[in-house]
């Protein structure tokens, strides 16, 4: 599975799964480092399993939200789903050939959107 990140940095970049996981959080050791309000050091994990993508929270203080619902266990992510960690919203878009784009929506669009 190939993950492309859009809207987080000046240019798109690709992230590789390590042991079938991509970590998100404010610590620089994460696969995707997000130094933003409400995001824990190791906040959430994206997991690949076959052709499927899952998200799970890592015991973060503010939790992980999938489609406006706080998750308590691993949840399957589908194309068009919105993952929220802290104030950051991320839309997952699936493309043919096991390609996924994570679209990091501008935080100013997320202002006032809380679950």
Beta strands, then each sheet from edge to edge (+ up, - down):
strand 1: 2-6
strand 2: 13-15
strand 3: 21-25
strand 4: 32-33
strand 5: 44-49
strand 6: 52-57
strand 7: 64-66
strand 8: 69-70
strand 9: 75-77
strand 10: 82-85
strand 11: 88-95
strand 12: 99-104
sheet 1: 2+ 1- 12- 11+ 10- 7+ 8-
sheet 2: 4+ 3+ 5- 6+ 9-
end
